Amino acid sequence: MGALPLKLRLLASRYPAHYERFQWLAKQLRDGGCEATLIRTAEIEGITSSEIRAGFNEARAADYEELNRDLTALLRANKRKISDDLAASAEKLRARFAEVQKNRFFEAPAKHDTLVLWQKLERLSEPKLIAVPPARRSDFHGRTWLTRPRPEVDRVASAWLIKTFIDPKAKFIFAPAHAAFPDAVAYDMLDAEFTHSGDDCTFETLIKRFELKDKSLKEISEMVHQADLQDGKFAAAQAEGIHCVLRGLARLSGPMIKSCNMGLSVSTLFMRR
């Protein structure tokens, strides 16, 4: 049949820099008396490109999550008063971030959370900004709302908040950067009008900017905050359940809007408990 069995053990992305690393690794193995075969292929039957990408990103997710926990801890430790070792601690974390970046093969979604935390860390030493004026709901009716791909806790909960209290006719789209859809209302992404602010997650930012007064939102916002940031600020019993369910939905294959809509349904159940 023209088939040849190969001992396949590693799968790597086809970026030139990574290909060169594997060329070097294969040479080192052969020089050491081992067998090494380097194959470049456009596709692998039975595995879609999105599944391969998800596998690489999943491998990096744990590294980013550990880094994000340490960044969050550093932010909380310096919230009231800047410590003398802030710069040194931040530099160590920056070196870890650079090391993780060396092994990133695609733009892992978890990287965005790290960048948001870096922005917050950099703002610690900046002068206090003038308070942002309230947003008027009448200016945001029937708008297209943009957020990052594969929405998880904060982005799905914020979508529920937008549909329920701000813009019932909202349409949601997904892209890594606001520049892809400059006319859309960006939320929970870098340089977005509505995103993390201080200790607040995007869900809390939206409540404050739109001055939402529904009594149920206080408890719900604490639940979303803890499920998203897991920083111990609030003792929300259902936070872990929300965190696991919505993160699981984000990992489903298929159209992102389908995952988001499923997340909205789950959010509605949690919020109306």
Buried (B, 14 or more C-beta within 10 A) or exposed (E): EEEEEEEEEEEBBEEEEEBEEBEEBBEEBEEEEEEBEEEEEEEEEEEEEEEBBBEBBEEBBEBBEEBBEBBBEBBBBBEEEEEEEBEEBBEEBEEBBEEBEEEBBBEBBBBBBBEBBBEBBEBEEEEEEEEEEEBEEEEBEEBEBBBBBBBBBBBBBBBBBBBBBBBEEBEBBBBBEBEEBEEBBBBBBBEBEBBBBEBBBBBBBBBBBBEBEEEEBEEBBBBBBBBBBBBEEBEBEBBEBBBEBBBEBBEEEEEBEEBBBBBBEBBEEBBEE
